[in-house]
Amino acid sequence: MKEELIARVLHILRINMSWMTWNLFLAFIPLALSVWLFRMRRGGTWLWWLGFLVFYAFLPNAPYLLTDVIHLIDDIRKIQSVWMITLVLIPLYLLVILGGFEAYVISLINWGYYLHRIGKSHWIWRVELITHFLCAVGVYWGRFLRFNSWDFITQPDAVLTKGVEEIIGKQPLVIIAITFVVLAGLYWIMKRVTLGLSQPGSRIEIKSESTNSNTPNI
């Protein structure tokens, strides 16, 4: 019985590792781009703007990992062992989901750092809210319409027609609104945790951000 249970867990893990690895790879693309765009380069060139568009096209892949909790629910139904679920499945999913969302958080922190550097600190909270909304739409497109980031290039007509048509309905708008609230709330928490861990000796930045939304970042 134990051998059968372990074999089932290993089988599920082998299946999951393929899509987990791929989804994490997609989530870390905007993180890498954010370092290149907002930390190492200044805007203005056509190459920078091209990278900026690619950054936003791939950014929803990072918070998209939050929706992979549906796979965890399916796996829990397949495995009847509480210990295997508690010690193997849940920690693995938490690691992957938090890793993807942390990539999202750091990407936006880098974006805010760039705005602060060019004297546009007052735009940081506005850019964050706009980004949360755009990513909420992107997550909906990815989870329910099965669009990928590269579909903006391979089938832009389908993205613009089917994608826009679908989000006009009442149910999609509710889902997008809920996703927006979740992203904004989790980001608010994780941003402070990330900044606090990166600057354990200084609380000035987080305090100043809470009063005027200007974020000198990590």
Residue, then its C-alpha position, 0 to 999 in steps of 0.5 A: m500500500k505504501e509503495e503504491l502511494i509513493a509511486r502515485v506521488l512520484h508519478i504526479l510530481r513527474i507530471n507537475m515538474s514539467w509545467m511547473t518548470w515551464n511556468l516558472f521560466l515564463a515568470f522569470i522572463p519579466l524579472a530578467l527584463s526588469v533588471w535590464l530595463f530598469r536597473m541597467r539601462r535608460g529609456g528612450t531607445w527603440l530597443w528599450w521600448l521593444g523590451f518594455l513591450v515584451f516585459y508587459a506581454f510576459l509579466p502576467n505569467a508571474p501572477y498567473l502561477l497563483t491560479d495553478v492552485i487548481h492543480l493542487i486541488d486535483d492532486i489532493r483528490k488523487i492522493q489520500s495520504v494526509w502526510m504526503i499532501t502536507l509534507v510534499l504537495i503543499p510545500l512544493y506548490l507553495l514554493v512554485i506559486l510564491g516564487g512566481f509571485e515574488a518575481y512579479v513583486i521584484s519586477l514592479i519594484n524595479w519598475g518603481y526604482y526606475l520611476h524614482r530615479i527619473g524623478k517620477s516617484h509620484w507615478i509609482w502607485r498609479v503604475e502599480l495599479i494599472t499593472h495589476f489591472l493589466c495583469a488581471v486581464g492577462v491572467y484571465w486570458g491565459r487561464f480561461l481563453r488559453f492565450n499565451s504571451w507570444d500570441f500578441i505576435t502570432q495571432p494578434d487579431a484573435v487577442l484583440t477580437k476574442g480577448v476583448e469580446e470575452i472580458i466585456g461580459k459580466q462574469p469575466l469582469v467579476i473574475i478580473a475584478i477579484t483577480f485585481v483585488v487579490l493581486a493588489g492585496l498580495y503585492w502590497i504585503m509581499k512588497r513590504v516583506t521584500l523591502g524589509l528583508s532587503q533592507p533590514g536596518s532601515r524602515i525609512e523607505i517603507k514608512s515614507e512610501s505609506t505617506n506619499s507612495n514614493t518608493p526608493n526601491i531595493 
